[in-house]
Amino acid sequence: MAAGYSHAFTPTVIFGFNVSVSRFRYNRSPKNSGFDLTTIGWPASYNQSVPAVMRTPPTPCVANFADNIICTQGQSFIQDRNTQYNLSPSISMLRGRHQYQFGSQFEVGRDNYAQSNIASGAFDFCAPGQACFTSLPGVSGTGFSFADFLLGYAGNFNNFENHFFAQSVVPAFTAGQQIYRAVYFADSWHATNKLTLNLGLRYDLQGPWSERFNRLSYFDPNATNYLTQFLPAGSDPLKGDVFLVKSGDRNNIPLEKIDFSPRVGLAYGISTRTVIRSGYGIFWIPNYVSFGLNPLNDMVSAASTTYSGTIDGNHPINTIALPFPSGISAPPGRSLGTQGTQQFLTQVVQSITEAYPANHWNLNIQRALPADFFLSAVYVGSKGTHLEQYSQQINQISDALLAQAAAQVDLTLPNPRQNVAILQSTPNPFFISGQALALTGSTTTKGQLLRPYPHYTSVQLAGQGSYDSIYHSFQLTVQRRFAGAGSLLVAYTNSKLISDTDTLTSWLETGVGGIQNNDNLRGERSLSSQDIPQRLVLSYVLDLPFGKGKKFLSGVSEAAEKVVGGWGVDGVTVFQRGFPLVFTNGQLNGTTLFGGGSRPNLVSGCHILVPGPATAKLGDPNNLGLPRWFNSSCFTAPPDFTFGNEPRVDPRLRSQGVENFDFSLFKRTRFAGNDRLGLEFRTEFFNIFNRTQFAPPNTICCTANNKNFGVVTSTAPGTNPRLIQFGLKFMF
């Protein structure tokens, strides 16, 4: 619902006021909700912890089996009640050659929300880069994921197929609120008859999230952790702990007060047919888009119970027969108090994600050409600074310790990791009076205790602005509007996008480059997963020149006009380069045991490109002699505990691009007195030439049980073979 009011104080001063209220309501429940977890041998207490509306069978992900179809986590529960209030007063003034605008915006956004795909738990078996316990000793990638599944040997917490596994997440129905305030000033100044300047300044106060019942927490990296009191006298204090927000200060991140947004634009008429336009502005990404900061994702509102499958990456310590020995935890909110919450996060959750405290410019040349053509040539640039990612891992073991571990690997031993110091078992210092207050069990590894925050297996900062991007493009547009009817538009873009992060919602997207070394973000800088270097679009709407008033058959009778006149065509043709490929190392590597990732090594001097059309290099998993999308022999697994040299996003290899033609033929017929009525019949062809667009090839490297590496196994999602549809429209 929206309403607007305007009042002219004088012919040159106008006041405006807009107000709006919107309400969104959404419910989603799994079809198999209400599942009884005792029927698979789990304790009745699990049923009590997971509300029936979101309680489903647990999700097993048997990797590299049946195209990972069972890894999709489709058992999604969502309840959403979203309300937005918006007030926007403004004043517009004309003073000589200046048009001033003053205004403000006040918005309150309330989001009552709950969501979980894995309230009953999700577990992966032999996921790339994770332990596969049925592998031959010391030979990674030789195991069979379905065998691990039958044995119940699941892996540790990780992200596979854009989903998180080895955990159960039971959400509360949170009541979040954000308050946005802004003031702005703009001046459109007609400096001369040829020059117009647009000057503006906007100041934003993007309020962080609060929660109606103060169910929010934050991580203080310098605070002394509560576990310090249990350590032997003289021990160094543990740094880093979680705190509940105070009732008087309800936000878990501070209000940003430096969001000034200057904007400058100009338009200069060189001649009556040529205009130059340019502009520069700073824009801030709204807090609202950083889903990691939503109160739903706070650790006290979305209770995550972590499954621990292995400590050293070789031997299982648990099975899914009883995946959570201490039970599935319900969200505690504020019920546990500060120390109780701290103990909950070290003892039960173990892995935490907590809160802790873009320039655009262009130059455009426009020119009116003969024959009613119009040309626009534009340079567009954009620089993203302190971009957010859903979460950033800050509990990765140091590069020096990984290098030491790599030197200790001995491939001549039955267990090559036998002498690796950081994998050696040691007493868990947080195992107090027969109870593990942090980590799992009475022992842990030396490497775990050498992490920045040894009392957590993972520490991820939600919405941390540590990333950057840079975009440059040349955009050429040629357009013509025809005198009778119709238009022609040709648009070409040549661009490059470089970044070290690509999205805030990686679980909704495929082919997104992930971080390998959280301690060296400079090494993650590469092409963006979303880079499209070239794109050409041709669109047209044309009335065919037949019938009365047209070039051909203009003298036909009224009856003949109904047949030969009113015909037209329209269509869109798209040519586009494919997206760059993203490679992962499917072989278990020690870098993943302590907070890092793993990518393959690229063999120096190897010719990675395979020539030929797409249909000639689709590959066959059962025939190594057939060409694949790329030279798969150019990739090898990096040595254990070593990061690969393959970039986050590959700069040379791309999936197949787009070559698509959509076409329509239509016929309009007017009749009755003064042509008051009409019919339009359309025949529309989508992908008229039936071009196949293939999906990206398999890019999981270096595992003996993945024969599809480099093989294209499907068509691109969202593409279809030729579709023909007919439409009839009656106009009156």
SVG drawing of the C-alpha trace seen along z (x, -y; Angstrom):
<svg xmlns="http://www.w3.org/2000/svg" viewBox="-19 -33 79 84">
<polyline fill="none" stroke="black" stroke-width="0.4" points="0.0,0.0 1.4,-3.4 0.3,-7.0 1.8,-10.2 1.1,-13.9 2.6,-17.0 2.1,-20.7 3.3,-23.6 4.2,-26.4 5.2,-28.5 5.6,-27.8 9.2,-27.0 9.0,-25.2 7.3,-21.8 7.0,-19.7 6.4,-15.9 5.7,-13.2 5.5,-9.5 4.6,-6.8 4.3,-3.0 3.7,0.2 4.3,3.6 3.7,7.1 5.0,10.4 4.0,13.8 5.5,17.1 5.3,20.7 7.2,23.8 7.0,27.2 8.6,30.4 6.2,33.1 7.7,35.6 7.7,33.4 6.8,35.0 9.1,37.9 9.8,40.1 13.5,40.3 13.3,43.3 12.3,45.4 16.0,45.2 17.3,46.1 17.9,42.6 17.0,41.6 13.5,40.2 15.2,37.1 16.0,36.1 12.3,35.9 11.8,33.6 14.6,31.2 13.4,30.9 9.9,29.4 7.7,31.7 7.1,29.1 10.7,29.3 11.6,32.8 12.4,35.0 14.6,38.0 18.3,36.9 19.9,36.0 22.8,38.3 25.1,37.0 26.8,40.0 29.3,38.0 30.2,38.9 27.2,41.3 24.2,40.8 25.3,37.3 25.1,36.2 21.4,36.1 20.8,36.9 23.0,34.0 20.6,31.3 19.0,30.8 15.5,30.3 13.7,30.8 13.5,27.1 11.4,25.5 10.7,21.7 8.4,19.3 8.7,15.7 6.7,12.6 8.3,9.5 7.0,6.0 8.4,2.7 7.5,-0.9 8.9,-3.7 8.6,-7.5 10.2,-9.8 9.7,-13.6 11.3,-15.8 11.5,-19.4 12.3,-20.5 13.3,-24.1 14.1,-26.0 16.5,-28.9 17.8,-30.3 19.8,-27.6 19.7,-25.4 17.2,-22.7 17.7,-21.7 16.4,-18.6 16.5,-18.0 15.1,-14.9 15.3,-12.1 14.3,-8.5 13.3,-6.6 12.6,-2.9 11.9,-0.3 12.3,3.3 11.0,6.1 11.6,9.7 10.2,12.5 12.0,15.5 12.9,19.2 14.6,21.6 16.4,24.9 17.1,27.5 18.8,29.8 17.0,29.7 17.4,33.5 21.0,33.5 22.9,33.7 25.9,35.9 28.3,36.3 30.3,39.4 33.6,39.1 33.0,35.5 35.9,34.0 38.7,33.0 37.2,34.9 38.1,38.2 36.9,41.4 37.4,44.1 37.2,47.1 40.2,45.8 43.3,47.9 45.8,47.0 47.7,43.9 46.0,43.8 43.4,41.0 40.5,41.2 40.3,45.0 37.4,45.4 33.7,46.0 31.3,43.4 28.3,45.8 30.4,48.1 31.2,45.3 27.5,44.6 26.6,48.2 29.2,48.2 27.9,44.8 31.3,43.1 30.4,39.5 33.0,36.7 33.6,33.5 31.8,30.2 32.3,28.9 30.6,27.3 29.8,29.5 27.4,28.9 26.8,25.5 25.4,27.0 26.8,27.5 27.1,31.0 28.0,32.7 25.6,30.8 22.0,30.3 20.5,26.8 17.3,26.1 16.2,22.5 14.1,20.2 11.5,17.9 13.4,14.7 12.0,11.2 14.6,9.0 14.5,5.3 16.7,2.9 16.2,-0.9 17.5,-2.8 17.9,-6.6 19.2,-8.8 19.4,-12.4 20.4,-13.7 21.0,-16.8 21.1,-17.1 21.7,-20.0 21.0,-19.8 22.9,-22.9 22.4,-24.0 25.8,-25.9 25.6,-26.8 23.3,-26.0 25.7,-23.1 26.8,-22.0 24.7,-20.4 26.2,-19.3 24.6,-17.0 26.0,-17.2 24.8,-15.3 25.6,-14.0 23.8,-11.3 24.4,-10.3 23.3,-6.8 22.8,-5.4 22.3,-1.7 21.2,-0.4 22.4,3.1 20.1,5.8 18.4,5.9 16.1,8.6 12.9,8.1 14.0,10.4 17.8,9.5 18.7,13.0 21.9,11.8 25.6,12.4 29.0,11.3 32.6,12.4 35.3,10.5 38.7,11.7 40.6,10.1 38.4,11.1 39.7,13.8 37.7,17.0 35.8,18.4 37.7,21.7 40.9,20.0 39.7,20.5 39.9,24.3 43.5,24.4 46.5,25.1 47.8,22.2 50.3,20.2 48.7,21.1 48.5,18.4 44.9,17.0 42.7,18.2 41.7,15.3 38.3,14.9 34.9,15.4 31.2,14.8 28.9,12.4 25.2,11.7 24.1,8.2 23.1,5.9 19.5,4.8 20.6,1.2 22.8,1.8 20.8,4.2 23.0,4.5 25.8,7.0 27.8,4.8 28.3,1.0 26.3,-1.5 28.5,-2.6 28.6,-6.4 30.9,-7.2 28.6,-6.2 28.8,-9.4 27.9,-9.0 29.0,-11.8 27.7,-11.7 29.0,-13.8 27.6,-13.8 27.9,-16.0 26.3,-16.2 28.0,-18.3 26.7,-18.9 29.6,-19.2 27.1,-19.8 23.4,-19.3 24.2,-15.6 26.9,-14.7 26.7,-14.6 29.3,-13.5 28.0,-12.2 30.0,-11.1 29.5,-10.4 31.0,-9.1 29.4,-7.9 30.0,-6.0 27.3,-3.5 27.0,-1.4 25.8,2.2 22.8,2.4 23.2,4.5 20.0,6.2 21.7,8.2 24.3,9.8 22.2,12.8 24.9,14.0 24.0,11.1 20.3,11.9 19.3,12.8 18.2,16.2 21.8,17.1 23.0,16.0 24.4,19.0 21.9,18.5 19.0,18.5 20.0,21.3 21.4,24.0 24.0,25.9 25.0,29.3 28.2,30.4 29.0,34.0 32.7,35.0 33.7,37.8 37.5,37.8 40.3,36.0 43.3,37.0 41.6,37.4 42.4,41.1 40.4,42.8 36.7,42.5 35.7,41.6 32.0,41.6 29.1,43.0 25.7,41.7 24.1,44.5 24.3,42.0 25.6,38.9 25.1,36.5 25.9,38.3 24.9,35.3 21.7,34.8 20.4,32.3 20.4,28.9 17.5,26.5 18.3,22.8 19.0,21.4 18.3,17.7 19.3,15.8 18.2,18.6 21.7,19.8 23.1,16.4 26.6,15.2 28.8,18.1 26.1,20.7 26.1,19.4 29.9,19.5 29.9,23.1 27.2,24.0 29.2,22.7 32.5,24.5 30.9,27.7 28.0,28.3 28.4,26.1 32.2,26.1 32.2,24.2 30.9,20.7 29.9,18.0 29.6,14.6 29.2,10.9 32.2,8.6 32.6,5.2 31.4,-0.5 32.6,-3.1 31.0,-3.4 32.0,-5.7 31.4,-6.0 32.1,-8.0 29.5,-8.0 29.6,-9.5 26.3,-9.6 26.0,-10.5 23.0,-10.8 23.9,-9.2 22.4,-9.5 19.3,-7.4 17.9,-7.8 20.6,-5.7 21.7,-6.5 25.1,-5.4 26.3,-5.2 29.8,-4.3 30.4,-3.9 33.3,-3.1 31.9,-1.8 34.1,-1.0 33.2,0.2 35.4,0.9 34.2,2.8 36.0,2.2 35.5,4.1 33.0,6.4 31.3,8.9 31.2,12.6 28.6,14.8 31.4,15.7 35.1,15.6 37.2,18.3 39.7,16.8 40.8,20.0 43.1,21.5 46.4,22.9 49.4,20.9 51.2,21.4 54.4,22.1 52.9,25.1 51.4,26.4 54.9,26.2 56.4,28.0 53.8,30.8 54.3,31.1 58.0,31.7 57.2,34.4 55.0,36.5 56.9,39.7 55.4,41.4 57.6,44.5 55.6,45.4 52.3,47.3 50.8,44.2 52.6,41.3 51.3,39.0 52.7,41.1 55.4,38.5 53.3,35.4 53.6,33.5 50.4,31.5 48.4,34.8 49.8,36.4 47.3,37.1 47.6,35.1 45.4,34.7 42.5,32.3 43.2,29.5 39.5,28.7 38.5,32.2 37.6,31.3 36.3,33.8 35.3,36.3 33.5,33.8 34.7,32.1 34.0,28.4 35.5,27.8 36.4,30.0 35.4,33.7 36.7,36.4 39.6,36.6 42.2,36.2 42.7,34.0 45.6,33.2 48.5,30.9 47.5,29.0 44.1,28.1 45.8,26.6 48.0,24.5 45.1,22.7 44.5,19.1 41.4,20.1 42.2,23.7 39.0,24.0 36.9,23.9 37.2,26.1 36.1,23.2 35.6,19.4 33.9,17.6 33.0,13.9 29.6,13.2 29.5,10.5 33.1,9.5 34.1,6.9 37.6,8.2 37.2,8.6 37.5,6.4 36.6,6.4 37.4,4.3 35.3,4.1 36.1,2.4 33.9,2.5 33.3,1.0 29.7,0.9 28.6,0.1 24.9,-0.4 23.5,-1.2 19.7,-1.8 17.2,-2.8 13.5,-3.6 11.6,-3.2 9.2,-5.9 6.2,-3.6 6.7,-1.2 9.4,1.0 13.0,0.7 16.4,2.2 18.9,2.5 22.4,3.9 24.3,3.9 27.9,5.2 29.9,5.4 33.5,6.2 34.5,6.4 36.6,7.9 35.7,8.6 38.4,9.4 37.7,10.2 38.6,12.4 34.9,13.1 31.9,13.6 28.7,13.9 26.9,13.7 24.8,16.7 27.2,19.4 24.8,22.1 22.3,20.9 24.9,20.8 27.1,23.2 30.7,22.7 31.7,20.2 35.3,20.0 36.0,20.7 38.8,19.5 41.8,21.8 44.0,19.9 42.2,17.6 45.5,16.2 46.5,15.0 43.5,13.3 45.9,11.6 46.5,15.1 42.7,15.5 42.5,12.6 41.6,13.9 39.0,13.5 35.5,13.5 33.3,16.6 30.8,14.2 33.2,12.7 31.7,12.5 34.3,10.9 32.0,10.5 28.3,10.3 26.4,9.3 22.6,8.8 20.5,8.1 16.8,7.3 14.3,6.1 10.6,5.4 9.6,4.9 6.3,4.4 6.5,6.0 5.9,3.6 2.8,5.1 -0.7,3.7 -2.3,0.3 0.1,-2.6 3.1,-0.3 5.7,0.0 4.2,3.2 0.6,4.0 -0.6,0.6 -3.5,0.6 -5.2,3.8 -8.9,4.0 -10.2,3.9 -10.8,7.6 -7.3,8.3 -5.8,6.0 -7.1,8.3 -5.0,11.0 -1.8,9.3 -1.5,6.4 -0.6,6.3 2.2,8.8 5.4,8.4 8.3,10.1 10.4,9.6 13.2,11.4 16.2,11.5 19.6,13.0 22.3,13.5 26.0,14.4 27.9,14.6 31.2,16.1 31.0,18.8 31.7,18.5 35.2,19.4 35.7,22.8 36.4,23.4 38.6,26.3 38.7,28.2 41.0,30.9 39.0,33.9 41.9,35.7 42.2,35.5 44.7,32.8 45.9,31.8 45.2,28.1 41.4,28.9 41.9,30.3 42.6,27.0 40.4,24.4 41.8,24.2 40.7,25.4 42.5,27.2 42.8,26.7 44.9,28.7 48.4,27.9 48.7,26.9 51.6,28.6 54.0,26.0 54.2,25.8 51.2,28.2 48.9,27.3 45.6,27.1 43.3,26.0 41.7,28.6 40.9,27.3 37.7,28.1 33.9,27.5 32.1,28.2 30.5,31.4 34.0,32.8 35.3,32.5 32.5,33.6 34.5,36.6 33.5,40.1 34.2,41.4 34.8,44.9 37.0,43.9 40.2,42.0 41.1,41.7 38.3,39.3 39.1,35.6 37.7,33.9 36.8,30.3 40.3,29.6 43.6,31.5 42.9,33.2 46.5,34.4 47.6,30.8 46.1,31.0 47.7,32.9 47.0,33.1 49.3,30.8 51.5,32.5 49.8,33.2 49.5,30.0 50.3,27.9 48.1,25.4 47.7,25.8 48.8,23.2 45.6,23.3 43.9,19.8 40.6,19.4 39.0,19.1 40.8,20.4 41.7,17.6 41.8,19.7 39.1,22.4 35.4,21.6 32.2,23.4 30.3,23.2 28.9,19.8 25.5,18.8 24.3,18.8 20.6,18.4 18.0,17.2 14.4,16.4 12.0,15.4 8.3,14.4 5.9,14.0 2.7,12.1 -0.4,10.9 -2.6,8.0 -6.1,7.5 -8.4,4.6 -12.2,4.7 -15.5,3.1 -16.3,-0.6 -13.2,-2.8 -11.1,0.4 -12.3,0.5 -11.6,4.2 -8.6,6.2 -7.0,9.6 -3.3,10.5 -2.1,14.0 1.5,14.8 3.8,17.8 6.9,17.7 10.0,19.8 12.4,20.1 15.8,21.4 14.5,21.6 17.6,23.4 17.6,25.9 21.1,25.1 22.4,27.2 24.1,25.4 26.2,27.7 26.8,27.4 30.3,26.9 32.5,30.1 33.3,31.9 36.1,30.0 36.8,32.1 40.4,33.2 42.8,35.8 40.6,38.7 40.9,42.2 37.1,42.8 36.1,39.7 36.2,40.7 34.2,37.7 37.0,35.2 36.9,33.0 33.7,34.7 30.5,32.8 27.6,34.8 24.6,32.6 23.1,29.5 23.2,26.1 20.5,25.6 17.6,23.5 18.2,24.2 15.7,26.0 15.4,27.5 13.3,25.6 10.0,24.5 7.1,23.3 4.1,21.6 1.0,19.9 -0.9,16.9 -4.1,15.2 -5.0,11.7 -8.3,9.9 -8.1,6.1 -11.0,3.8"/>
</svg>
